[in-house]
Amino acid sequence: MKNLRNIIKNAICVAAIASMAVASTSCDDLLDTKPQGVFTDEQIGDDEAVDLMTAAYATLLCHYFGNNESFAGPINNWVFDVRSDDALKGGGEVSMEGYIHQLEMGNVQSDNDVANFKWRNNYYSISRCNTAIKGIANASTISDENKVRYMAEMKTLRAYYYFDMFRIFQKFPYFDESVTNPSECRADEYSRDQIVDFIKQDLRDSYEVLPASQELPGRFNKYVAAALLARVDLFTSDWAEAEKYAGYVISSGKYELYPNFLDMSKPEFNNQYESVLAIQFSSANSPDQFNFCNCLNCTWSDGNLYGNGDDFYLASQNLVNAFRTTANGLPFLDGTFNDENIDKADYEGNVDPRLDFTLGRIGMPWRSHTYNEKWCRNFDLYGQYSGKKPYPAPESPYVKPGIVPWGASSLNCILIRYADVMLMKAEALIEQGKDLDEARSLINDIRRKAARSVDPTYEPMDCNPMIANYAVAEYPATGWNQDYARRAVRMERRLELAMEGLRWFDLVRWGNVVETMNNYYASEGKIRTYYQGAALSDNEIYFPIPVNQVDNAGDLYK
């Protein structure tokens, strides 16, 4: 428990000290000196409240413990995508970051570093949120209206972290700003149902009081709370509420699909179009300011264009094959998509163009460069499919490889995209068996974006219709029943949101993760020989409490 106690203590001290000026004192009034490093109620006004909130928001940058720990930071769940049928660990060898390789193999142990990193990162962040909420609530110089709004921002951020815990750990302690000694909170004090109710209520309350827009980009508005609540609702199968709150985001008129799929990888489109919840980054200063947890995944890159990333987080052949389309431009929803491999650029079948906006393929364009084996760090072991989405073109003025390596840029990290919200509502409608035509329309809007993105004049080039046979069509009304629609929306989530850290959690909430993964190990194992012996069981879906946290907690976590 000392570990959690120290994290909380450090978070409180850092949040306070970083945002206040220490007043000078004299010997005469030493006994009257206010405690240094802590705000008094009278010292917290609107400016100081924003400082406290900034300290809490800064935890989303997830580079406060170390380079490897940022892999499991709160904004990037690629290490959980590696647990799914979408992704491979990548890197040099299986022994490199072996604790992530364990997850790829379905091997979940309580001493896995990812489990401990997640636990520490999230509680560090939750503590900053609680510190900000408590400070704002007790402030004597902030208007009641601003207090409510400021606290709603922090409750939304706290809900984000607790939901991350909820979908990763089976048991964990929950405490809010009213708890005076979090170090005494038990992991079994509240049930999972109770904890998720706390999360949802914070988000419902926040939606009601947050503004529709914020002057500063990155600060949460009411639609962030709504979109996050819809995501929580999908995980708990609360379809009616998911439909309702995803609908609020859609009907707001604030968001729209990108004109071109590539636009999500252009920093010049930060905070526009599909950006519902995005983390703000910059390449101007230090690693604390750019998306460190993604940039080390950057491709090796021929000619050192990006500064040679570590080439972690590559796509599986199974995911690549999911982009195959029929002669009618529709996905293979009958389960046969994996019967044939898209393993070469001269593959003669049809493919969804989102494949080449999402992944590197040998012989195809990568931001107007030709992708080849020299871009791949370990082609023989992990193959060729490096992820593209977090990386602008190497020549982009927002990329500075001579100063900041590994493809780092000022490209924001979007945690919730508008396309995701549209698919949330479509899925909620389908699961309720209502308004199936509206669900089809939402899905087809996204597929139309994919179709119009096949534009060889759009720069930088990522798709080449002279080589690949691109075909992506809308779903017709004929045969659109609940079963077919369910398979369609699940496939659409996989294609549209590929390599964005969501696939594992989708499989968990759909209840088919064990069957899917064991089938995947059998098929992908024909290519990845290191998958021999890989398997997933029902009791390996959620992480156990990290063993060092249990050891430090006495009887609290037993």
CORFENFEN-V512930 format. One record per residue. N is the residue number from 1. PSI is psi in degrees with one decimal (999 if undefined). Layout:
N:PSI + N:PSI
This chain:
1:-22.5 + 2:-33.5 + 3:-50.3 + 4:-38.0 + 5:-43.1 + 6:-37.8 + 7:-45.6 + 8:-45.7 + 9:-46.8 + 10:-39.4 + 11:-42.9 + 12:-45.4 + 13:-46.2 + 14:-43.5 + 15:-40.0 + 16:-48.8 + 17:-37.5 + 18:-17.2 + 19:18.0 + 20:156.9 + 21:133.8 + 22:125.3 + 23:149.9 + 24:154.2 + 25:162.9 + 26:164.5 + 27:-33.2 + 28:-35.9 + 29:30.7 + 30:-41.2 + 31:-18.0 + 32:1.0 + 33:132.8 + 34:149.1 + 35:133.0 + 36:147.6 + 37:2.2 + 38:133.8 + 39:139.4 + 40:162.0 + 41:-36.3 + 42:-21.7 + 43:-15.5 + 44:109.0 + 45:-163.7 + 46:-41.4 + 47:-43.4 + 48:-34.5 + 49:-41.9 + 50:-37.6 + 51:-44.1 + 52:-41.0 + 53:-38.2 + 54:-40.5 + 55:-35.6 + 56:-45.9 + 57:-33.5 + 58:-20.2 + 59:-20.3 + 60:-19.0 + 61:-21.0 + 62:45.2 + 63:44.7 + 64:-2.2 + 65:-44.0 + 66:168.6 + 67:-51.4 + 68:-34.9 + 69:-27.3 + 70:-18.5 + 71:-31.7 + 72:26.4 + 73:169.6 + 74:-17.2 + 75:-13.0 + 76:117.4 + 77:37.9 + 78:-27.3 + 79:-18.8 + 80:-29.2 + 81:-33.9 + 82:-24.6 + 83:-15.9 + 84:-176.6 + 85:7.0 + 86:-29.0 + 87:156.3 + 88:154.3 + 89:-46.1 + 90:-161.7 + 91:-154.2 + 92:-59.3 + 93:172.5 + 94:-25.9 + 95:-15.9 + 96:121.8 + 97:56.1 + 98:-25.5 + 99:-27.9 + 100:-35.4 + 101:-37.4 + 102:-43.3 + 103:-39.3 + 104:-31.2 + 105:1.8 + 106:15.6 + 107:104.7 + 108:118.9 + 109:152.9 + 110:-11.8 + 111:13.7 + 112:133.7 + 113:-34.4 + 114:-41.6 + 115:-46.5 + 116:-40.1 + 117:-46.6 + 118:-47.2 + 119:-50.5 + 120:-48.5 + 121:-48.1 + 122:-39.1 + 123:-31.6 + 124:-44.5 + 125:-42.6 + 126:-39.4 + 127:-38.6 + 128:-39.2 + 129:-46.6 + 130:-37.6 + 131:-44.3 + 132:-43.9 + 133:-46.2 + 134:-43.7 + 135:-42.8 + 136:-42.7 + 137:-35.4 + 138:-6.3 + 139:141.3 + 140:-3.7 + 141:19.4 + 142:137.0 + 143:152.8 + 144:-38.4 + 145:-45.3 + 146:-36.8 + 147:-47.9 + 148:-43.2 + 149:-43.4 + 150:-45.5 + 151:-33.1 + 152:-36.9 + 153:-45.8 + 154:-33.1 + 155:-33.9 + 156:-42.8 + 157:-42.6 + 158:-39.2 + 159:-36.8 + 160:-46.0 + 161:-42.1 + 162:-35.2 + 163:-36.3 + 164:-43.5 + 165:-42.4 + 166:-39.9 + 167:0.0 + 168:-42.7 + 169:143.0 + 170:-42.0 + 171:144.8 + 172:152.9 + 173:144.8 + 174:132.4 + 175:143.9 + 176:-167.0 + 177:-14.7 + 178:-13.7 + 179:122.7 + 180:-26.9 + 181:82.9 + 182:-22.8 + 183:-10.1 + 184:6.6 + 185:132.3 + 186:154.4 + 187:-18.5 + 188:17.3 + 189:-37.9 + 190:146.7 + 191:167.0 + 192:-39.0 + 193:-40.9 + 194:-42.9 + 195:-44.0 + 196:-27.7 + 197:-39.6 + 198:-44.7 + 199:-48.7 + 200:-40.8 + 201:-39.5 + 202:-41.8 + 203:-38.9 + 204:-47.8 + 205:-41.0 + 206:-38.5 + 207:-37.9 + 208:-27.7 + 209:-16.7 + 210:149.8 + 211:161.0 + 212:-26.8 + 213:153.2 + 214:144.0 + 215:-38.0 + 216:127.0 + 217:143.6 + 218:-26.6 + 219:144.1 + 220:135.2 + 221:-175.9 + 222:-26.8 + 223:-21.3 + 224:-46.6 + 225:-41.1 + 226:-45.2 + 227:-40.4 + 228:-39.1 + 229:-41.1 + 230:-38.6 + 231:-42.0 + 232:-43.0 + 233:-39.0 + 234:-38.1 + 235:-29.2 + 236:10.3 + 237:31.6 + 238:76.9 + 239:-38.5 + 240:-43.9 + 241:-35.6 + 242:-43.8 + 243:-43.6 + 244:-50.6 + 245:-32.9 + 246:-35.6 + 247:-35.8 + 248:-41.8 + 249:-44.1 + 250:-44.5 + 251:-9.3 + 252:-26.9 + 253:6.8 + 254:-17.9 + 255:156.4 + 256:161.1 + 257:149.9 + 258:143.4 + 259:-36.5 + 260:141.1 + 261:-32.0 + 262:-20.4 + 263:-26.4 + 264:-16.6 + 265:15.2 + 266:115.4 + 267:-25.9 + 268:-12.8 + 269:16.6 + 270:138.1 + 271:26.3 + 272:167.6 + 273:-104.3 + 274:2.5 + 275:96.3 + 276:-53.7 + 277:113.1 + 278:142.8 + 279:131.3 + 280:129.4 + 281:163.3 + 282:148.5 + 283:11.5 + 284:-26.8 + 285:-106.7 + 286:173.8 + 287:-16.6 + 288:-11.8 + 289:-5.6 + 290:171.6 + 291:75.6 + 292:-35.6 + 293:-14.5 + 294:-31.2 + 295:-29.5 + 296:-12.0 + 297:-2.5 + 298:146.7 + 299:156.1 + 300:-41.2 + 301:116.5 + 302:132.6 + 303:10.9 + 304:35.9 + 305:-35.6 + 306:-1.1 + 307:23.1 + 308:85.6 + 309:174.0 + 310:-9.1 + 311:41.1 + 312:169.3 + 313:70.5 + 314:156.9 + 315:148.8 + 316:161.4 + 317:-32.9 + 318:-45.3 + 319:-44.5 + 320:-43.4 + 321:-24.7 + 322:-20.1 + 323:-1.2 + 324:141.8 + 325:156.7 + 326:178.3 + 327:-23.5 + 328:3.7 + 329:19.8 + 330:155.7 + 331:160.5 + 332:93.0 + 333:-0.5 + 334:7.2 + 335:2.7 + 336:7.3 + 337:-28.9 + 338:8.5 + 339:-17.9 + 340:138.9 + 341:135.0 + 342:88.0 + 343:-2.0 + 344:156.6 + 345:-24.2 + 346:19.1 + 347:130.1 + 348:-12.1 + 349:177.2 + 350:147.9 + 351:152.4 + 352:129.5 + 353:-18.9 + 354:-18.9 + 355:-47.4 + 356:-6.9 + 357:-15.9 + 358:-35.2 + 359:151.3 + 360:134.6 + 361:132.8 + 362:129.7 + 363:-7.9 + 364:163.2 + 365:143.7 + 366:101.4 + 367:47.5 + 368:4.4 + 369:155.9 + 370:119.6 + 371:129.7 + 372:-178.6 + 373:-22.9 + 374:-11.5 + 375:-11.9 + 376:124.8 + 377:-43.9 + 378:78.4 + 379:-41.5 + 380:-35.4 + 381:-47.6 + 382:-4.6 + 383:-154.7 + 384:-6.8 + 385:70.2 + 386:146.3 + 387:145.0 + 388:-29.2 + 389:-37.6 + 390:6.9 + 391:117.3 + 392:177.3 + 393:145.4 + 394:-29.1 + 395:-4.6 + 396:138.7 + 397:-12.7 + 398:-3.3 + 399:131.1 + 400:74.9 + 401:-24.3 + 402:-19.7 + 403:-48.0 + 404:115.4 + 405:-179.5 + 406:36.6 + 407:10.2 + 408:143.8 + 409:-174.7 + 410:16.4 + 411:125.9 + 412:157.6 + 413:111.3 + 414:117.3 + 415:-31.5 + 416:117.7 + 417:153.6 + 418:-38.0 + 419:-38.0 + 420:-44.2 + 421:-41.3 + 422:-41.2 + 423:-31.1 + 424:-48.4 + 425:-41.0 + 426:-44.7 + 427:-40.6 + 428:-40.9 + 429:-44.6 + 430:-44.2 + 431:-26.4 + 432:-8.4 + 433:31.9 + 434:150.2 + 435:49.7 + 436:-29.0 + 437:-38.1 + 438:-40.9 + 439:-42.7 + 440:-38.8 + 441:-41.9 + 442:-44.8 + 443:-42.4 + 444:-31.2 + 445:-41.8 + 446:-38.5 + 447:-30.9 + 448:-35.9 + 449:-43.8 + 450:-41.5 + 451:-42.7 + 452:-10.7 + 453:-11.9 + 454:83.3 + 455:98.2 + 456:-9.3 + 457:-10.5 + 458:130.8 + 459:147.8 + 460:158.0 + 461:132.5 + 462:-20.1 + 463:146.7 + 464:97.1 + 465:-7.5 + 466:-18.0 + 467:-50.6 + 468:149.1 + 469:93.6 + 470:131.8 + 471:113.6 + 472:120.5 + 473:167.8 + 474:151.5 + 475:130.1 + 476:163.4 + 477:-29.6 + 478:126.7 + 479:5.6 + 480:81.2 + 481:-179.0 + 482:-42.9 + 483:-45.8 + 484:-42.0 + 485:-38.3 + 486:-45.2 + 487:-35.0 + 488:-45.8 + 489:-33.5 + 490:-39.9 + 491:-37.6 + 492:-37.2 + 493:-41.0 + 494:-41.7 + 495:-48.3 + 496:-37.5 + 497:17.9 + 498:138.3 + 499:31.0 + 500:13.9 + 501:21.9 + 502:-18.5 + 503:-48.0 + 504:-44.9 + 505:-32.5 + 506:-46.0 + 507:-38.5 + 508:-47.6 + 509:-25.9 + 510:-12.9 + 511:11.1 + 512:20.0 + 513:-39.2 + 514:-48.8 + 515:-45.1 + 516:-45.1 + 517:-38.3 + 518:-34.2 + 519:-38.6 + 520:-44.9 + 521:-37.6 + 522:-41.5 + 523:-46.7 + 524:-25.0 + 525:-17.2 + 526:-20.5 + 527:-44.0 + 528:94.4 + 529:-24.0 + 530:-6.7 + 531:-2.2 + 532:125.5 + 533:-5.9 + 534:140.1 + 535:155.0 + 536:136.9 + 537:169.9 + 538:-33.0 + 539:10.2 + 540:13.7 + 541:-47.8 + 542:149.9 + 543:142.2 + 544:165.6 + 545:131.7 + 546:137.9 + 547:-36.3 + 548:-28.3 + 549:-39.1 + 550:-44.9 + 551:-35.8 + 552:-10.2 + 553:2.9 + 554:-126.0 + 555:0.3 + 556:-31.7 + 557:9.5 + 558:999
